[in-house]
């Protein structure tokens, strides 16, 4: 029987997030201009391919538990990492739009499944006091993927589009193999019949908070680089530098926030995170100073994957000890995040067009969503202190 240690398993989950979200999603964003310039797709088609990944992600979040039950989580995770690898290799030729759409959807679906299953498979094997740190390390993979794509893509694209797709596919293959033997046996029992009555309202509120938080992240995730490069006429190079800052933030954010959650509790950490994000996004709406925008990119980069271990920790606090119920709640919460993100991506794109390219408006709307999330979190609090366990 193969029993990897908790940190070996954590490394596998880090690799899975690096492949499933770090590369499958974040390596695609910088590819969009190249796909258009090289004439593979029109700008609007390329944007729809980006949206296909988000739609797939939602489908993956919703179907993850069923797949995990049918195949077992470890086998499911190996298969999903393989799907992402194939999705890059399959796109190395300029084939029709539908072919690309199917593979971008499949890579998004794999990312959604990985987001739900990887952490919930590994964390029960990690000592309780270290779970925030382990969760942070797992979601650090997202940031590392963003940094890798920002630094490698210019060099790869110089060799041509087809070469770029193949090399990213091979990178995914390497991480898939690195993770292959590190998955633990699943110790989570099938969903318990025990209902989470006292927590239902708080869990539902948490889904809303997480969806609003996802909405508030989108201006920095999608529009910041474009605002610096085109909106402020600073050029592609300066825009790319901002994306590297975003990725560096994304690499350290989850570990820092996961540790804070271990130390101070995840409820307190979540409230502090929401307040900080609201201030930073509002600040980005009011400045045109590139240095300040770069700092805001670094900070929001940290929160983009950083809120994930915090909200996962909060789910565990609300459902202590019941790993089956935690996985079920985490699947729904991840779906809420995906919905918030997709709504923001489409909604803000519409606002951007309708307002004639008013970037500041996008950040103002994002800040509003985060303020709303904070209000919701402060409103739906436990009314009385529960008896200590």
N, C-alpha and C positions, 0 to 999 in steps of 0.2 A: 504494500500500500504506500502511495507516494504522499508524504506530508511536508510541504515546504514550510519554512518558518514564516512568522508574520511579516517580517520585512522583505523576504523574497516575494511573498504574495503581494505586498504593497507595491513592489517594483513592477510586477506584472500588470497591476491595475493602472499604474502610472503610464506604462507603455501603451496600454489599451486606450486611455484617454488621449495620449499623444497622437496615436494613429486615427482614432475614431472622431475626434473633434479638432485637436491641434492641427493635423494635416488635412483631414477630409473636409473641414470647413474653412480653416484660416489660411490654408495654402491656396484655396480657390480665389479668395478676394483679390489678391495681387495678380492673379492670372487673367482676370476679366479684361483689363485694358489690352493685354497681349493677344487674347483671343480675337478681340475686335480689330486691332491693328493688323494682325496677320490674315484677317479676312475669313476666319473660321465661322464667326457668327456676327450678327449685327449687335449693337449695344443693348437693345431691348431683349433680344434672345439670350444674351450672356447673363443679363440680370435675372431673367426667368429661370435660368439654370441655377443661379445662386438660390433663388426662392425654392427650387425643387429640393435642394438639400435641407432647407428648413422644414418643408412639408414632410419629407421623409423622417426627419428627426422627431416630429410630433407622432408620426405613425409608429416609430421605433419605441418611443417612451410608453405608448399605449399597449404595444404588443409584447414588451420585454418579459413580463412575468409569465405570460402563457408560453412563450418560447423557452424560458428558463425551466418551467415545470416539465415541458415535453422532452427537451434534450438534455436537461441538466445545465446549470449556469456555466460551468467551465467549458463544456463543449460549445455552447452557444457563443461564448466570448471568443473562442478560437475561430469559430465560423465567421463571426462578424468582422474580426480583424482581417480575415482572408478576403471577405467581400470588399472591404475598403481598398485593400491591395489590388484586387482585380479591377475595381472601378477606375483606378488611375491607369493601369496597363491597358484597359479596354478603350480608353479615350486618346490613345496615342496617334490615332489617325483622324483626319477631318471627315467624320461620318455624319449622317443626317441628325438634325436636332433631336428627334425622338430617341435615338440611340443614347445620346449624351444625357437627355432628360432622365431616362430610365436608370442610368448608372449614377447620376448625381442624386436621384431619389434614393437609390439603394445605399449609397454611402451615407446619406443623412439618416436613413433607417438604422443602419449599423451603429452610427454614433449615438442615437437615442437609446438603443438596447444596451450599449456599453455604459452609458451614463447611469442607467438604472441598476444594472446588474453587477458591474465591477466592484464598486465600493461596498454594496450590501453583501457580496460574497466574501470579501476580504475582512471587513471590519470586525465581524464577530470573533475572528481569530487573533485580534490585536488586544493587548491589555487595556482595560477600560480608561485608565488615566492618559493613555497615549492615542486615543481614537481620533481626537481633533487633529493632532499632528499627522497621523497616518492619512486621514481624509485630505488634509492639506497637501501632502506629498502626492497623493493619487491625482488630485485635480491640478497640480503643478504641471502635469503632462500637457494640459491644454496650452499653457503659456509657453512651454518649451517648444511645442509645435509651431506656435505663432512666430517665435523668435527664429526657429530654424527656417521657416518659409520666407520670412523677411530677409534673412541674410543669404540664403542659398539661391532664391529665385532669380535675382539679377544675373548671377553667373550661369545658371542653367539656361535661362531664356536666351542668352547670347549664343547658345548652341542650337537654338530652334525649339519650336513648340513641342514637337513629337518627343525629342530627347528629354525635355522637361517632365512631361507626363510619365515617361518610363522611369526616370531617375527617382521621382517622388514615389512611384509604385515600388521600386526596389528598396527605398528607405522604409516604407511601410512593411515590406516583407521582412526586413532585418529586425524591426521591433516586434513583429508578430512572432518570429522565431525566438527572440529573446524572452518573450512572455510565456511561450508555449508550455513549459513544464513547471511554471511557478504558481499555477492556480490550485487553491486548496479544495478539499472535498466540501460540498455544500452542507453546512450544519443547520441551515434554516428549515424548520418544519414547514409543511404546507400551511397556508394562511389559517391561523387559529380561528376557532369559532367565537372566541372571546371578543365581544364588541367593545369599541373604545368610546363608550358613551360620554364620559366626562370631557373627553378631549375633542369630540366631533366639531364643535364650534371653533375651537382654537386651531384645529387642523385645517378646517375650511378657510378660516381667516388667513392661515399661513400660505395656503395656495394662492389666495388673492394678493397677498403681500409679495410673494415671489414672482407672480405674473407682472405686477406693477414695477417691481425691481428690474425685471427683464426688459420692460418697456423703457425704463430710464437709462439702461445701459446702451441702447441702440444708437443714440446720437454720436457717442464716442466710437462705438464699434464700426459704424457704417459711414458716418459723414465727416469725422474729424480730419482724416487724411485729405479728403477732397476739399474741405474748407481751407486747409493750409495751402495745398498745392494750387488750386484754381481760384477759390474764393478770395484768398489774400495774395494771390499771384507770387507765391514763394517757390513754385516749381515742384516737379515730381521728386527730386532728390530730398528736399526738405520734408515733403510729405512722407517719403519712405523712412526718414530718420524718426519722425513722429511715431510711425508704426512700430519701429524697433523699440522705442521707449514704452509703447503700449504693451508689447510682448514681454519686455523685461519686467514691467509691473505685474503682468499676468503670471510670470514665473515665480515671483516671491510672495504675491498676495495671498494665495491659498494657504501657504505654510504659516505665515504670520497670523492670519485670521483664525486658522485652525488651532494654533497654540493659544491665542487669546480666548477662544471658546473653551478649551481645556481648563484654562486658568480662572476665568471669570463667569463661566456659564454661557450657553449659546443664546439665550434670550437677551441678555444684556449686550452681548457682542452684536447681535442682529440689530438692536435699536441704535447702537452707536454707528454701525455700518450704514444704516439707512440715512441717518442725520448727516453723516460725512458726505455721502454720495450726493444728497440733495444740494448741499452747499457747493460742492465741486462742479456739478453740472450747471447750476445757476450761474456760477462764476464764469464758466466757459461761454455762457450766453452773453456776457457783458464785456469781454475783452477781445482785442485783436492782436495782443502781444504774443508773438509766436513762442517765446520762452515760457510764459504762463500757460499757454495752450499745451505745450509739450509736457509741462508738469502735471496738468490736469489729465493728459493722456496716460502718463505713467500711473497716476493714482487710480483712475478708472480702469486701466488695464489690470491693476491689482484686484479690483473688486469684481471684474467680469467673471473669472473663475473663482474668486475668493469668497463670494457670497454662497457658493455651492456647499463647501464643507460646513459653513455656519448654519445654513438651512437644514442640511442633513443632520447636523448635531441637534438642532431644535426638534426635528422629527423624533430623534432618539430620546430626547428629554420628555417629550409628550407621550411616548409609548415605551417606557423603560422596560428592557428585558425581553420584549416580544419582537423578535427579529422578523417573524413572518408578517406581522402587522406593520412593522417599520418599512419593509420592502414594498408592501402594497401602498402605503401612504407616500413613500418616496417616488413610486412610479407615477402616481396622480399629481404630485407636486411638480415633478419634472415636466409632465405634460402641460401643466399650467404655465410653467416658465416658457416652454416652447410656443404656446399660444400667445403669451404676452410679447414675446420676441417677434413672432411672425406678424402680429397686429401692428407693432411699432414699425417694422420694416416696410410694410405696405402703406400704413397710415402716414408715416413721416415722409415717405417718397411722394405721396399725394400732396401733402402740405408744402413740400419743397417745390413741386411743380406749380401748384396753385399760387404760391406766394412769390413766384418769380425768382426763386433761389435764395430765400431769406434763411441763412444758416442759423442766425441767433434764435429764430423762432423755434427751430427744432430742439435746441438745447433748453429753451424755456419750457416747452411742452414736456420734455424728459424730466426736468427738475420738478415740475408739477406732479408727475406720476410718482416720483420718489417721496414727495411731501405727503401725498395721499397714502402711500404705503406705510409711512411712519405713523400717520394719524390712525390708520387701521390697526397697526401693531400696538399702539398705546391704548386704543379703545377696548380691544378684545384681550384684556389681561385677566389672569385668574383673580377672582374677587377676594378670596381669602387665602391665606397661606396654607398649603396642604401639610398634612402631618409628615414630618421627615421620615424617610424610609429607613 
